[in-house]
């Protein structure tokens, strides 16, 4: 054996990785031995592979999936590799921020502070007339919901402009719970002026997105207004619960799917700007 090569045991000790991990990384192409004995199948590694192995180990300490590690290692260019690492870590921080907010929300519920949290939301009533709406309905889980809402309302608004224009505030109705485990469905809705034109558009061009047109009946809504920051999960859960609690306290009952009514320019709004009404039809 060439003196520059190390057995898997010696290399594992130097790289601070287990032999089991090295075998896995070999199978995945993350760290291929410099030589494999054809007779015995023993793996041998070059001393120069130690830094590569340590990089893999460090990336694993970030809980980076092996497939993402492969993307970083395959970048070729150091700047591209750094950008891929930064993109992964930004996703981690977003997830952790959401988990932190959820933990705080759950602490409030478990400690009996729900009423205190709900008291921060002012609930009002509004009557909404009958509307013709062009819609998309989709089964989706909570992590994918924000991107779908933005994309679907954008598509529907563009369609409505070709059918006499948008005549009301866009909203998303929830026909069943959307969470980490439950996928709805949710329905994005944009009020449109010309019902016949909208139905023709949906028939000719809306099939890819399962676009439909329907009449949304007149509703009396109980709602609370929230900021852009509060739209994020799980903060928005407290708003829904506050409205539900108010409905029960007023002796009313729910009369249709709950909804989020998006009345502001989302992209132009700041974190504390009001952008959305969390609402329930009531009777």
Secondary structure, 3 states (H helix, E strand, C coil): CCCCEEEHHHHHHHHCCCHHHHHHHHHHCCCCCCEECCCCCCEEEEHHHHHHHHHHHHHHHCCCCHHHHHHHHCCCCHHHHHHHHHHHHHHHHHHHHHHHHHHHHHHHHHCCCHHHHHCCCCEEEEEECCEEEEEEEECCCHHHHHHHHHHHHHHHHHHHHCCCCECCCCEEEECCCECCCCECCEEEEEEECCHHHHHHHHHHHCHHHCEEEEEECCEEEEEEEEEHHHHCCCHHHHHHHHHHHHHHHCCCCECCCEEEEECCCCCCCCCCCEEEEEEEEEC
